[in-house]
Amino acid sequence: MAYITLNKNNFFNNLDIIAKQTKSKDKIALVLKDNAYGHGLLEISQMAKEYGIKKAVVKSYDEAMKIENYFEYILVLADYPSSNNKKIRYTINDINSIKKFPHATKVELKVDTGMHRNGIKMSELKEAMLKIKEQGLILEAVFTHHRSADELSSEWFWQNENFAKVKKEAEKLVSGLGFDKLRFHSCNSASLSRHVEFDEDMARVGISAYGCMQLPCAFKELDFKSVLSVYANKISSRVLKKGEAVGYGGTFIVEKDCVVSNYNFGYGDGFLRICSNTYLTPEAKKQVGRISMDNASFISQMQEILIFNDAKEMAKSAKTISYEVLTSLKLNIKREIV
Ligand SMILES: *Cc1c(COP(=O)(O)O)cnc(C)c1O
């Protein structure tokens, strides 16, 4: 079977850069949703703990329970509690969902400052905080998410201004309602990279920790290094004569006699099929013929082939983003820390 390696040095290099940006390891909340962006939830949690990361962000209650022993604080982005766990905080994404949380649940209120996906409206802040009080929930933080932090435009500034207004109003309301001092956070990886003086309570970083952030070249160059590599093993080899075609539909015709080998990594494992007949590996091995479910052919004789060691490059071939390349990698592929 194909396998994945996770480079611990590169991961720690990335966390060093992020810790410099946040000025403290304690302010890093590592985003571990979708199997830690395909890297492996437990493998990344283990390394993060070793590095000294105390906070994590996941999508669901189930993910949070799996990593409970690795972190002191876990933020769930979109789920409800199935049991009471002191470490887990839940996101309020909609004013009408407040009544669904049991009494004494720790919650963080998401405010829509412009992305218009999740979160209460800015004008609903007071009403939401009153409802949270009424429901007997423990409000710990107010946060938002950027829609264009990775793009060269004024939108990031506009959302920061909106969030500054939210902060001011929330701080005014909080003492009257008897909540403790609130924490505030708004940064994903791209947004954190743009702050000259980061002064929030926490940053939610995913893609930069995995070393696969893609930003316009006008932004400050940062030395993040890709953590994940995918390798596949040869199933079989054959010599093809000029004019013979490879794979389903015979879509690749060899121009001169050559050795084509078939390797055990296909779209069922996460090799995006759109890369068929266009993808070139980091060692310049050309993928030929349509990518199959369990395998793909390359002009190569190697026993083992490096499929990719930087999801950004694979993403270019697939005309997508590194996030999709990474989260397409299936759970059952063996992950090994190197
Ligand atoms: C996924 C996610 C992040 C992390 O974003 P990156 O670009 O990977 O750093 C942060 N915040 C929220 C709300 C998210 O859903």
Ligand as a Chemical Component Dictionary entry (heavy atoms), coordinates in Angstrom:
data_LIG
# 
_chem_comp.id                   LIG 
_chem_comp.type                 NON-POLYMER 
_chem_comp.pdbx_formal_charge   0 
_chem_comp.three_letter_code    LIG 
# 
loop_
_chem_comp_atom.comp_id 
_chem_comp_atom.atom_id 
_chem_comp_atom.alt_atom_id 
_chem_comp_atom.type_symbol 
_chem_comp_atom.charge 
_chem_comp_atom.model_Cartn_x 
_chem_comp_atom.model_Cartn_y 
_chem_comp_atom.model_Cartn_z 
_chem_comp_atom.pdbx_ordinal 
LIG C1 C1 C 0 -10.173 25.762 9.022  1  
LIG C2 C2 C 0 -10.285 26.958 9.874  2  
LIG C3 C3 C 0 -9.143  27.664 10.287 3  
LIG C4 C4 C 0 -7.754  27.347 9.801  4  
LIG O1 O1 O 0 -7.496  27.949 8.575  5  
LIG P1 P1 P 0 -6.051  27.859 7.877  6  
LIG O2 O2 O 0 -6.193  28.660 6.658  7  
LIG O3 O3 O 0 -5.830  26.407 7.592  8  
LIG O4 O4 O 0 -5.063  28.378 8.846  9  
LIG C5 C5 C 0 -9.317  28.710 11.185 10 
LIG N1 N1 N 0 -10.541 29.053 11.617 11 
LIG C6 C6 C 0 -11.658 28.428 11.219 12 
LIG C7 C7 C 0 -12.975 28.882 11.720 13 
LIG C8 C8 C 0 -11.575 27.362 10.321 14 
LIG O5 O5 O 0 -12.697 26.758 9.903  15 
# 
loop_
_chem_comp_bond.comp_id 
_chem_comp_bond.atom_id_1 
_chem_comp_bond.atom_id_2 
_chem_comp_bond.value_order 
_chem_comp_bond.pdbx_ordinal 
LIG C1 C2 SING 1  
LIG C2 C3 SING 2  
LIG C2 C8 DOUB 3  
LIG C3 C4 SING 4  
LIG C3 C5 DOUB 5  
LIG C4 O1 SING 6  
LIG O1 P1 SING 7  
LIG P1 O2 DOUB 8  
LIG P1 O3 SING 9  
LIG P1 O4 SING 10 
LIG C5 N1 SING 11 
LIG N1 C6 DOUB 12 
LIG C6 C7 SING 13 
LIG C6 C8 SING 14 
LIG C8 O5 SING 15 
# 
